[in-house]
Amino acid sequence: MAYQFTRIAIKIGSNVLTRKDGSLDVTRMSALADQVAELHQHGVEVILISSGAVASGRSEVKPNKKLDHVSARQLYSAVGQAKLINRYFELFREHKIACGQVLTTKENFGSRTHYLNQKHCMEVMLENKVIPIVNENDTISVTELMFTDNDELSGLIATMMGMDALIILSNIDGIYNGNPQDPASEVIRTIDNGRQDLSEYVQTSKSSFGRGGMLTKCNIARKVADEGITVIIANGKKNNILLELLAKGSDTVCTRFLPSPKPVSSVKKWIAHSEGFAKGEIHINKGAEEALLDPKATSILLVGVTHIKGEFEKDDIVKIINEEGIQLGVGCAGYDSKEATRLIGHRDLKPLIHYDYLYLDQA
């Protein structure tokens, strides 16, 4: 069997892996593991980003008193993660395939060193035919330290590892052009890398067991596609969904975000996903904005900076803001905030943000 891609990330949502009562859907999990094993045996490198730990733990533990949100999440994930990875281990062992657990936190993506360490770990696993199974370490990730959900995590993993495609498995067929419950609504099959407005279509409600919703999936999918990776949103509860999606010439119902043809460097990919770690803001004038948006590569020079907000060190991530207060992108600062503030307006100095360490939001 020939498949479309040779290196893929697959995100399996909570609503795919759990039953209505919150217990782990072992039958569905087994079916998906069988499909991943089939891909693996045909030479496709796979990284799984799997939800289900908190929901799995919830079905195992009955607290003796009401817990606050953070405590409940920590308790359920600690128990559920062990149950989840053990189940994966047993399922893949039946196919004589090894899998390994990778637990991460949002902070690990804010440091270039930690970022590269994670990447190296998973590269070694793939080289040795081990399937990485990634999840957020919910036992220590709380409140502002948390990913929006595993959709965000899957986008980070896909770009970090240079995957050919990211497949997001949910409990519906894709993005509809209306309410999914309305029989007249249809799945939007293809979304190109233009700026098609999907806000009127996308439901803002969140999933029963996960933290995210279709709006989050759309935002992540668009960002990942902008970085040259195909993104597919499909129904993980359908039989053989992965094999059908990846078969060459497949017409399986799903929403496919087409990748941008413009290559993006690995450093820029890291910067693009580090927005949540921005330590300050660089405000630029109209002339600097126009130069920045010109097709020709341009760095941000101190002569075009109007003011600086926040405190940051050299090499920290900062946001770039125009005169209207609109964020244009993010970049890696070439000066600390004190020195940069002192040098605002000066000419013939090294860039405040060099083009190689700058990521602009798409127009």
C-alpha positions in Angstrom: 0.0 0.0 0.0 1.3 3.5 -0.9 0.5 6.4 1.4 0.5 10.1 0.7 2.9 11.0 3.5 5.9 9.4 5.1 6.1 11.4 8.3 2.9 12.3 10.2 1.7 13.5 13.5 -1.7 12.3 14.7 -3.6 14.0 17.4 -6.4 11.9 19.0 -8.9 13.9 20.8 -10.6 13.1 24.2 -14.0 12.7 22.5 -12.5 10.0 20.3 -11.0 8.0 23.1 -13.7 8.2 25.7 -17.2 7.0 26.1 -20.1 9.1 27.2 -19.5 8.1 30.9 -15.9 9.3 30.7 -14.3 5.9 30.6 -11.7 4.9 28.1 -13.0 3.5 24.9 -10.7 0.5 24.6 -12.3 -0.7 21.4 -11.7 2.6 19.6 -8.2 2.9 21.0 -7.4 -0.6 19.8 -8.7 0.1 16.3 -6.6 3.3 16.0 -3.5 1.5 17.3 -4.0 -1.2 14.6 -4.1 1.5 11.9 -1.0 3.2 13.3 0.8 -0.1 13.3 -0.2 -0.7 9.7 1.2 2.7 8.7 4.4 2.0 10.8 4.9 -1.3 9.1 4.7 0.4 5.7 7.5 2.8 6.6 5.4 5.8 7.7 7.0 7.6 10.7 4.2 8.4 13.2 4.1 10.5 16.3 0.9 10.3 18.4 -0.4 13.2 20.4 -2.9 11.5 22.6 -5.6 13.0 24.8 -7.5 10.9 27.2 -5.4 10.9 30.4 -7.6 13.1 32.5 -10.8 11.5 31.2 -9.3 8.1 31.8 -8.3 8.9 35.4 -11.7 10.4 36.1 -13.2 6.9 35.6 -10.8 5.3 38.0 -10.7 7.7 41.0 -13.5 8.8 43.2 -12.3 11.7 45.4 -13.6 11.7 48.9 -14.3 15.4 48.7 -14.9 18.0 46.0 -11.7 19.1 44.4 -10.9 22.4 42.8 -10.2 22.4 39.0 -6.4 22.3 39.3 -6.3 19.6 42.0 -8.8 17.4 40.1 -6.8 17.7 36.8 -3.6 16.8 38.6 -5.1 13.8 40.3 -7.0 12.4 37.3 -4.0 12.9 34.9 -1.5 11.2 37.3 -3.7 8.1 37.4 -5.0 8.3 33.9 -1.7 8.8 32.2 -0.3 5.6 33.6 -3.5 3.7 32.5 -3.4 5.3 29.0 0.3 4.6 28.2 0.1 1.1 29.6 -2.8 0.4 27.2 -0.9 1.8 24.3 2.2 -0.3 25.3 0.1 -3.5 25.3 -1.7 -2.7 22.0 1.5 -1.9 20.1 3.4 -4.8 21.6 0.8 -7.1 19.9 2.2 -5.8 16.6 5.8 -6.1 17.9 6.2 -2.4 17.9 7.7 -0.4 20.7 6.2 2.9 21.9 7.5 5.5 24.3 6.0 8.2 26.5 6.9 11.9 26.0 5.4 14.2 28.6 6.0 17.9 28.0 4.9 21.3 29.2 4.4 24.6 27.5 7.5 26.0 29.2 9.6 23.4 27.3 8.8 25.2 24.0 9.8 28.7 25.3 13.5 27.8 25.6 15.4 27.0 22.4 17.6 24.5 24.3 14.6 22.6 25.8 13.0 22.8 22.4 15.9 21.1 20.7 16.3 18.6 23.5 12.7 17.4 22.9 13.2 17.3 19.2 16.4 15.2 19.6 14.6 12.8 21.9 11.8 12.1 19.4 14.2 11.9 16.5 16.1 9.2 18.2 12.9 7.4 18.9 11.8 7.5 15.3 15.2 6.4 14.1 14.9 3.3 16.3 11.4 2.5 15.1 9.8 3.6 18.4 6.4 5.4 18.2 6.5 8.6 20.5 3.3 9.1 22.4 3.1 12.7 23.5 0.9 14.4 26.0 1.0 17.4 28.2 2.3 16.7 31.7 -0.9 17.8 33.4 0.4 17.0 36.9 2.6 20.1 36.8 1.0 22.1 34.0 -1.6 24.4 35.5 -3.5 27.6 34.7 -1.3 29.9 32.5 1.4 27.2 32.1 -1.1 25.0 30.2 -1.4 24.6 26.5 -4.8 25.7 25.1 -5.4 22.0 24.6 -3.7 19.1 22.8 -4.5 20.7 19.4 -2.0 23.4 20.3 0.5 20.8 21.4 0.0 18.8 18.2 0.7 21.9 16.1 3.9 22.5 18.0 5.1 18.9 17.7 4.2 18.8 13.9 6.3 21.9 13.2 9.1 21.1 15.5 9.5 17.6 13.9 9.1 18.8 10.3 6.2 16.5 9.7 4.6 16.1 6.2 1.1 16.2 7.7 -0.8 16.7 11.0 -4.0 14.7 11.3 -6.4 16.0 14.0 -9.0 13.4 14.9 -12.2 14.7 16.4 -15.7 13.3 16.7 -17.1 15.1 13.6 -16.1 14.8 10.0 -14.4 18.3 9.7 -15.4 21.9 9.5 -19.0 22.4 8.3 -20.4 25.4 6.5 -23.1 25.6 9.1 -24.3 23.8 12.3 -23.0 20.2 12.1 -26.4 19.1 13.4 -28.2 20.7 10.5 -28.7 18.1 7.6 -28.2 20.9 5.1 -24.7 21.6 6.3 -21.8 20.2 4.5 -18.1 19.7 5.3 -15.7 22.2 3.8 -13.4 19.8 2.0 -10.5 22.1 1.2 -9.1 25.3 2.7 -6.3 26.9 0.8 -3.6 29.0 2.4 -5.5 32.2 1.7 -7.3 34.0 4.5 -10.7 32.5 4.1 -12.9 33.7 7.0 -14.2 30.6 8.8 -15.6 32.4 11.9 -19.2 32.4 10.6 -19.0 28.6 10.2 -17.1 27.4 13.2 -18.9 26.4 16.4 -17.3 28.0 19.5 -18.6 25.3 21.9 -15.9 23.1 23.5 -15.7 19.3 23.6 -17.2 17.3 26.4 -14.0 16.0 27.8 -11.3 18.1 26.2 -10.4 21.8 26.7 -10.7 22.9 23.1 -13.2 23.2 20.3 -13.4 23.5 16.5 -12.3 27.2 16.6 -9.1 26.2 18.3 -8.5 23.5 15.8 -9.0 25.9 12.9 -6.6 28.4 14.3 -3.9 25.8 14.9 -4.5 24.2 11.5 -4.2 27.4 9.7 -1.0 28.3 11.5 0.6 24.9 10.8 -0.5 25.0 7.2 1.1 28.4 6.8 4.4 26.7 7.8 4.2 24.3 4.9 2.5 21.3 6.6 -0.8 19.7 5.4 -3.4 19.6 8.2 -6.4 17.3 8.1 -9.4 17.4 10.5 -11.4 14.2 10.4 -13.7 11.9 12.4 -11.7 9.6 14.5 -14.7 7.4 15.3 -15.0 6.2 11.7 -13.6 2.7 11.0 -10.2 2.7 9.2 -10.2 6.5 9.1 -6.4 6.9 9.1 -5.7 4.3 6.4 -8.4 5.9 4.2 -7.3 9.4 4.7 -3.7 8.6 3.8 -4.3 6.4 0.8 -3.2 8.0 -2.4 -6.2 9.4 -4.3 -8.4 9.3 -1.1 -11.7 11.1 -1.3 -12.6 10.5 2.4 -14.8 13.2 3.9 -12.6 15.6 5.9 -11.4 19.2 6.0 -7.9 19.5 4.5 -5.8 22.7 5.0 -3.4 23.0 2.1 0.2 23.9 3.0 1.8 27.1 2.1 4.3 26.7 -0.8 6.7 29.1 1.0 9.4 27.3 3.1 9.8 28.4 6.7 13.1 27.8 8.5 13.1 25.7 11.7 14.1 28.7 13.8 11.2 30.7 12.4 8.8 27.9 13.2 10.0 27.9 16.8 9.6 31.7 17.0 6.1 31.5 15.4 4.9 29.2 18.2 6.7 31.0 21.0 4.3 34.0 21.0 2.9 32.9 24.4 6.3 33.4 25.9 6.8 37.0 24.6 8.4 39.1 27.3 7.7 42.5 25.8 6.6 44.6 22.8 8.4 46.4 20.1 6.3 49.3 18.7 7.3 50.5 15.2 6.4 53.4 13.0 4.5 53.3 9.7 7.7 53.4 7.6 9.2 50.4 9.5 5.9 48.5 9.0 5.9 49.1 5.3 9.5 48.0 5.0 8.7 44.9 7.1 5.7 43.9 4.9 7.6 44.3 1.7 8.4 41.0 -0.1 12.1 41.7 0.3 13.6 40.4 3.5 13.8 43.2 6.1 15.0 43.3 9.7 13.6 45.6 12.4 16.0 48.5 12.9 16.1 50.7 16.0 15.6 53.8 13.8 12.0 52.6 13.1 11.1 51.9 16.7 8.8 54.3 18.5 8.8 52.8 22.0 9.2 49.6 23.9 7.0 47.9 26.5 8.0 45.4 29.1 11.3 44.1 30.3 13.2 41.5 28.4 16.7 40.1 28.0 18.7 39.6 24.8 17.3 36.6 22.8 13.9 36.7 24.5 10.8 36.5 22.3 9.0 39.9 21.8 5.9 41.0 19.9 6.0 43.5 17.1 3.2 46.1 17.2 2.3 48.8 14.6 1.0 52.3 15.2 -2.6 51.1 15.4 -1.8 48.6 18.1 -2.0 45.6 15.8 0.4 42.7 16.3 2.4 42.1 13.1 4.4 39.1 14.4 7.0 38.0 16.9 10.8 37.9 17.0 13.9 37.2 19.0 15.4 40.4 20.5 19.0 41.3 19.6 19.2 43.7 22.7 17.8 43.7 26.2 15.0 46.2 26.8 17.1 48.7 28.6 19.7 49.0 25.9 17.1 48.9 23.2 15.2 51.7 24.8 18.4 53.8 25.1 19.2 53.3 21.4 15.7 54.0 19.9 16.0 56.1 16.8 19.7 55.4 16.2 20.9 54.5 12.8 23.7 52.2 11.5 23.4 49.7 14.4 22.8 46.0 14.3 19.0 45.1 14.0 16.8 45.0 17.0 15.3 41.9 15.4 17.2 40.3 12.6 15.1 38.9 9.7 16.3 35.4 10.4 14.8 35.5 13.8 11.5 37.2 12.8 8.1 35.6 12.1 5.4 37.8 10.6 1.7 36.9 11.0 0.2 36.2 7.5 -1.7 39.2 5.9 
